[in-house]
């Protein structure tokens, strides 16, 4: 994660994996780790989604990321149901 990204603003765990939000890393980011603390993937917002990573939740193959500043500050919850395809692997 980048400096001053607020990494850890949100944390969730499920089925031996955990997610960490970093809402001030650019427009935001969410990271997924294995139980061995190895970074598995990094998810970044689509165009127009900001404040991404302020909230995170995991359940099986579903990953929900809060994008608090999206929709003129109304906010949004973004459901990613196939994180293996949507995540960018490795550190950036």
C-alpha positions as CSV (number, residue, x, y, z in Angstrom):
1,X,0.0,0.0,0.0
2,X,1.0,3.6,-0.5
3,X,1.9,6.0,2.3
4,X,-1.0,7.7,3.9
5,X,-3.5,5.4,2.2
6,X,-5.4,4.7,5.5
7,X,-4.6,1.0,5.0
8,X,-6.6,-0.9,7.6
9,X,-9.5,1.6,7.7
10,X,-11.6,-1.5,7.2
11,X,-10.8,-5.2,7.8
12,X,-12.9,-8.4,7.2
13,X,-12.2,-12.1,7.5
14,X,-13.8,-15.2,6.1
15,X,-12.8,-18.8,5.3
16,X,-9.1,-18.3,5.9
17,X,-8.8,-15.1,4.0
18,X,-9.0,-11.5,4.9
19,X,-9.6,-8.1,3.2
20,X,-8.2,-4.7,4.1
21,X,-9.4,-1.4,2.8
22,X,-7.2,1.6,1.9
23,X,-9.7,4.3,1.0
24,X,-7.1,7.1,0.5
25,X,-4.8,5.2,-1.9
26,X,-5.7,7.2,-5.0
27,X,-9.5,6.8,-5.4
28,X,-9.2,3.9,-3.0
29,X,-8.2,0.2,-3.0
30,X,-9.0,-3.1,-1.3
31,X,-6.5,-5.9,-0.7
32,X,-7.2,-9.6,-0.2
33,X,-4.7,-11.8,1.7
34,X,-4.5,-15.5,2.5
35,X,-4.4,-16.7,6.0
36,X,-0.6,-16.9,5.7
37,X,-0.5,-13.1,5.3
38,X,0.5,-13.4,1.6
39,X,-1.1,-10.7,-0.6
40,X,-3.4,-12.5,-3.0
41,X,-4.8,-9.6,-4.9
42,X,-5.6,-5.9,-5.1
43,X,-8.9,-4.5,-6.3
44,X,-9.1,-0.9,-7.5
45,X,-12.3,1.1,-8.3
46,X,-13.9,1.5,-11.6
47,X,-14.3,5.0,-13.1
48,X,-16.4,7.2,-10.9
49,X,-16.0,5.1,-7.7
50,X,-14.2,7.1,-5.1
51,X,-13.7,6.6,-1.4
52,X,-13.3,2.9,-2.3
53,X,-12.2,0.6,0.5
54,X,-13.8,2.5,3.4
55,X,-15.7,-0.7,4.2
56,X,-15.0,-4.3,3.1
57,X,-16.8,-7.6,3.6
58,X,-15.9,-11.2,2.5
59,X,-18.1,-14.3,2.2
60,X,-17.0,-17.2,0.1
61,X,-16.2,-15.9,-3.4
62,X,-18.1,-12.6,-2.7
63,X,-16.3,-9.5,-1.8
64,X,-18.2,-6.3,-1.0
65,X,-16.3,-3.0,-1.0
66,X,-17.7,0.3,0.2
67,X,-17.2,3.4,-2.1
68,X,-18.3,6.1,0.3
69,X,-17.8,9.1,-2.0
70,X,-19.5,7.6,-5.1
71,X,-22.8,9.0,-6.6
72,X,-22.3,12.6,-5.5
73,X,-21.4,11.6,-1.9
74,X,-24.4,9.2,-1.6
75,X,-22.0,6.2,-1.5
76,X,-22.2,2.7,-3.0
77,X,-21.5,-0.9,-2.1
78,X,-19.8,-2.7,-4.9
79,X,-20.2,-6.5,-5.1
80,X,-17.5,-8.4,-6.7
81,X,-18.6,-12.0,-7.1
82,X,-15.6,-13.4,-9.0
83,X,-12.5,-11.9,-7.3
84,X,-10.1,-14.2,-9.1
85,X,-11.0,-12.4,-12.4
86,X,-11.5,-8.9,-11.1
87,X,-8.5,-8.5,-8.9
88,X,-5.1,-7.4,-10.1
89,X,-2.5,-10.0,-8.8
90,X,0.6,-9.0,-7.0
91,X,1.9,-5.8,-5.5
92,X,1.8,-2.5,-7.4
